[in-house]
Amino acid sequence: MKATRRKSTPVRNEWPAVVYLWIFGLAMMSYVVARFALDGQPHPYHWLAALTGGLAGIPMGSVWYRWRGDVF
């Protein structure tokens, strides 16, 4: 008796859409808030705030995905 092989489907290691939405949303919100709060400061501070907000969106989006699931 021959053993039949099952075709394995490739595992996709992509982030859920909710993580991308949190990254984009927090980056934009951080940039806008920094734009108003740090108006007299040099421009790279605004981009640094956006980068920090985007990086904070990764764990927040992951927690949301585990708690509530994906948005789509």
C-alpha positions, 0 to 999 in steps of 0.5 A, a space after each residue: 500500500 502506497 502512502 499518499 502525500 498531502 500537498 502542504 500549503 505554504 504558511 504565510 507570515 504576514 501581519 494582519 491588516 489591523 497591525 498596519 492600520 495601527 502603525 499608520 494611524 499612530 504615526 499620523 497622529 503622532 506627527 500631527 500632535 508633534 507638529 503643533 506641540 513642537 512648532 518651534 523645534 527643528 523639523 526632524 523632531 516631527 519625523 521622530 515622533 511619527 517614527 515612534 508612533 509607528 513603532 508603538 503601533 506594532 505591539 498595539 495592533 498585535 494586541 488588538 488582533 489577539 483580543 478582537 481579531 482582524 478588521 476585515 
